[in-house]
């Protein structure tokens, strides 16, 4: 049942959708659209993190997102820093919306939701799943595809593709500043992503550091792995002979 105030009027429901949105993707738009079917208003809260080196400035991201929602009065765009639950309470939101793309997202998001509840039990976290066609999508992947000269027209709103080409040309030669790695705990307490955000854009704050893939870890671990039994045997027998002589 909808909440009502003392006069019996229905209270407007306000949700916050946090993230870095660097850039905003069609996966983000999908989550926002689903949120608008549940809540009266959704505030897209862009995390301001001076330690990160984004592709677009905060001001550019605000302008891009506003252009992506022309005439939509129920979508507000804002920026924040510090604890997400503090920001949500400050703007009168009772819900934090988080996007889940895969099972691998759930454990991290679940931990951050519990931490946010511990910090402020009045703020709830609602998880939403994007359409299957966007379940793989993240801002990080969009940037990688564009930097390598690939097409991103089906991954982002038209305004994002236009801004990318205006700022960086075709994209093949783009080399944005390297981002300092952040721990999971840092990613969790400040924001979010983003959404699809990748994990680096999620939770209580956000950072952007992608751990090496299993294949990468496997390559390095095999390279530094101890020698096989046969190799160890050869060396041990050689050392025995040396001692005997």
C-alpha positions as CSV (number, residue, x, y, z in Angstrom):
1,X,0.0,0.0,0.0
2,X,1.3,3.5,-0.7
3,X,2.4,5.6,2.2
4,X,0.1,8.4,3.3
5,X,0.7,11.4,5.5
6,X,-1.4,12.5,8.4
7,X,-3.8,14.3,6.1
8,X,-4.4,11.1,4.2
9,X,-2.6,12.2,1.0
10,X,-0.4,9.8,-0.8
11,X,3.3,10.6,-0.3
12,X,5.4,10.9,-3.4
13,X,8.0,8.1,-3.7
14,X,11.5,9.2,-4.5
15,X,14.3,6.8,-5.4
16,X,18.0,7.5,-6.0
17,X,19.9,5.7,-8.7
18,X,23.7,6.3,-8.0
19,X,26.7,5.7,-10.2
20,X,29.6,7.2,-12.1
21,X,27.7,7.0,-15.4
22,X,30.9,7.5,-17.4
23,X,29.2,7.3,-19.8
24,X,25.5,6.4,-19.2
25,X,24.5,3.3,-21.2
26,X,21.4,1.8,-22.6
27,X,21.5,-0.6,-19.6
28,X,21.3,2.4,-17.3
29,X,18.3,3.8,-19.3
30,X,16.6,0.4,-19.0
31,X,16.9,0.4,-15.2
32,X,15.7,4.0,-14.9
33,X,12.7,3.2,-17.0
34,X,11.8,0.3,-14.8
35,X,12.3,2.5,-11.7
36,X,9.8,5.1,-13.1
37,X,7.2,2.4,-13.3
38,X,7.5,1.9,-9.5
39,X,8.5,5.3,-8.1
40,X,7.1,8.8,-8.7
41,X,10.6,10.3,-9.2
42,X,14.1,9.0,-9.8
43,X,17.2,11.1,-9.1
44,X,20.2,10.0,-11.0
45,X,23.0,10.7,-8.6
46,X,26.5,11.1,-10.1
47,X,29.3,10.4,-7.7
48,X,32.0,13.0,-7.5
49,X,35.3,11.3,-6.9
50,X,38.4,13.5,-7.3
51,X,40.7,10.5,-7.2
52,X,39.3,9.1,-10.5
53,X,40.2,10.3,-14.0
54,X,36.9,10.0,-15.9
55,X,36.4,10.0,-19.6
56,X,33.8,12.8,-19.2
57,X,33.8,15.5,-16.5
58,X,31.0,15.6,-14.0
59,X,29.6,18.7,-15.8
60,X,29.6,16.8,-19.1
61,X,27.9,13.8,-17.6
62,X,25.2,15.9,-16.1
63,X,24.5,17.6,-19.4
64,X,24.6,14.3,-21.3
65,X,22.1,12.6,-19.0
66,X,19.7,15.6,-19.1
67,X,19.8,15.5,-22.8
68,X,19.1,11.7,-22.7
69,X,15.8,12.5,-20.9
70,X,14.3,15.5,-22.7
71,X,11.1,16.7,-21.1
72,X,11.0,13.9,-18.5
73,X,10.0,15.8,-15.3
74,X,10.2,12.7,-13.1
75,X,13.9,12.3,-13.8
76,X,16.3,14.6,-11.9
77,X,20.1,14.7,-12.3
78,X,22.3,15.6,-9.4
79,X,25.9,15.1,-8.0
80,X,27.0,13.9,-4.6
81,X,30.1,12.9,-2.6
82,X,30.4,11.1,0.7
83,X,28.0,8.5,2.0
84,X,25.2,7.5,-0.3
85,X,22.7,7.0,2.5
86,X,23.4,10.5,3.8
87,X,22.7,11.9,0.3
88,X,19.5,9.9,-0.1
89,X,18.2,11.2,3.2
90,X,19.2,14.7,2.4
91,X,17.1,14.7,-0.8
92,X,14.2,12.9,0.8
93,X,14.6,9.6,-0.9
94,X,13.6,6.4,0.8
95,X,15.0,3.9,-1.7
96,X,18.3,3.3,-3.4
97,X,18.0,1.5,-6.8
98,X,20.7,-0.9,-7.8
99,X,21.0,-2.8,-11.1
100,X,21.9,-6.5,-11.1
101,X,23.3,-7.9,-14.4
102,X,24.4,-11.3,-13.3
103,X,24.7,-13.6,-10.3
104,X,28.3,-12.5,-9.9
105,X,27.0,-9.0,-9.0
106,X,24.7,-10.2,-6.3
107,X,27.2,-11.0,-3.5
108,X,28.9,-7.7,-3.7
109,X,25.6,-5.7,-4.0
110,X,24.1,-7.7,-1.1
111,X,27.0,-6.8,1.2
112,X,26.7,-3.1,0.3
113,X,23.0,-3.1,0.8
114,X,23.4,-4.6,4.3
115,X,26.1,-2.0,5.1
116,X,23.8,0.8,3.9
117,X,21.0,-0.5,6.0
118,X,23.4,-0.6,9.0
119,X,24.4,3.0,8.3
120,X,20.7,4.2,7.9
121,X,17.9,1.7,8.4
122,X,15.4,4.1,7.0
123,X,16.8,3.7,3.5
124,X,15.9,0.6,1.6
125,X,17.8,-0.9,-1.4
126,X,15.8,-2.2,-4.4
127,X,17.5,-4.4,-6.9
128,X,16.4,-4.4,-10.5
129,X,17.5,-6.5,-13.5
130,X,17.9,-4.9,-16.9
131,X,16.6,-6.5,-20.1
132,X,18.5,-9.6,-21.1
133,X,20.0,-7.7,-24.1
134,X,21.8,-5.4,-21.7
135,X,22.8,-7.9,-19.1
136,X,26.4,-7.8,-20.3
137,X,26.7,-4.1,-20.7
138,X,28.8,-1.7,-18.6
139,X,30.4,1.7,-19.0
140,X,33.8,0.1,-18.9
141,X,33.0,-2.1,-21.9
142,X,31.5,0.8,-23.9
143,X,34.8,2.7,-23.4
144,X,36.9,-0.2,-24.4
145,X,34.9,-0.8,-27.6
146,X,35.0,2.8,-28.6
147,X,38.7,3.2,-27.8
148,X,39.4,0.2,-30.2
149,X,37.3,1.8,-32.9
150,X,34.2,-0.3,-32.5
151,X,30.6,0.8,-32.9
152,X,28.7,1.8,-29.8
153,X,25.5,3.1,-31.3
154,X,23.5,0.1,-30.0
155,X,25.1,0.3,-26.5
156,X,24.5,4.0,-25.6
157,X,22.0,6.7,-26.2
158,X,22.7,8.8,-29.3
159,X,23.9,11.8,-27.3
160,X,26.7,9.7,-25.8
161,X,27.9,8.5,-29.1
162,X,27.8,12.0,-30.5
163,X,29.7,13.4,-27.5
164,X,32.3,10.7,-27.7
165,X,33.0,11.5,-31.4
166,X,33.0,15.2,-30.8
167,X,35.5,14.8,-28.0
168,X,37.7,12.0,-29.2
169,X,37.1,11.6,-32.9
170,X,36.7,8.0,-34.2
171,X,37.8,6.5,-31.0
172,X,40.6,4.3,-32.2
173,X,43.3,6.5,-30.9
174,X,41.6,7.4,-27.6
175,X,43.8,6.8,-24.6
176,X,42.0,8.2,-21.5
177,X,44.0,8.8,-18.3
178,X,44.7,5.7,-16.3
179,X,42.5,5.2,-13.3
180,X,44.0,4.4,-9.9
181,X,42.8,1.0,-8.6
182,X,40.3,1.0,-5.7
183,X,39.5,-1.8,-3.3
184,X,36.1,-3.4,-3.1
185,X,35.3,-1.7,0.2
186,X,35.9,1.7,-1.4
187,X,33.7,0.8,-4.3
188,X,30.9,-0.3,-2.0
189,X,30.5,2.6,0.3
190,X,30.1,5.5,-2.1
191,X,28.1,4.7,-5.0
192,X,27.7,3.3,-7.6
193,X,27.2,2.2,-10.9
194,X,27.1,1.8,-12.5
195,X,25.5,0.6,-13.0
196,X,25.8,-1.3,-15.1
197,X,27.5,-0.2,-13.8
198,X,30.5,-2.4,-13.3
199,X,31.2,-3.5,-9.8
200,X,33.6,-0.6,-9.6
201,X,30.6,1.8,-9.8
202,X,28.5,0.1,-7.2
203,X,27.5,0.2,-3.5
204,X,28.2,2.9,-1.0
205,X,30.9,4.8,-2.9
206,X,32.6,3.8,-6.1
207,X,35.9,3.4,-7.6
208,X,37.1,1.8,-10.8
209,X,39.5,-1.0,-10.7
210,X,38.9,-4.2,-12.6
211,X,40.7,-7.3,-11.3
212,X,42.6,-9.4,-13.7
213,X,40.5,-12.1,-15.4
214,X,41.0,-15.7,-14.5
215,X,42.8,-16.2,-17.8
216,X,45.2,-13.4,-17.0
217,X,45.7,-14.7,-13.5
218,X,46.2,-18.2,-14.9
219,X,48.8,-17.1,-17.4
220,X,50.8,-15.3,-14.7
221,X,50.4,-18.1,-12.1
222,X,51.5,-20.7,-14.6
223,X,54.5,-18.6,-15.5
224,X,55.6,-18.4,-11.9
225,X,54.4,-21.8,-10.8
226,X,57.0,-24.2,-9.3
227,X,58.7,-26.6,-11.7
228,X,57.1,-29.9,-12.5
229,X,58.1,-33.1,-10.6
230,X,60.3,-34.2,-13.4
231,X,62.2,-30.9,-13.4
232,X,62.5,-31.0,-9.6
233,X,63.7,-34.5,-9.8
234,X,66.4,-33.6,-12.3
235,X,67.6,-30.8,-10.1
236,X,67.6,-32.8,-7.0
237,X,69.5,-35.7,-8.5
238,X,72.0,-33.3,-9.9
239,X,72.6,-31.8,-6.5
240,X,73.0,-35.2,-4.9
241,X,75.7,-36.1,-7.4
242,X,77.4,-32.9,-6.7
243,X,77.5,-33.6,-3.0
244,X,78.8,-37.1,-3.6
245,X,81.7,-35.9,-5.8
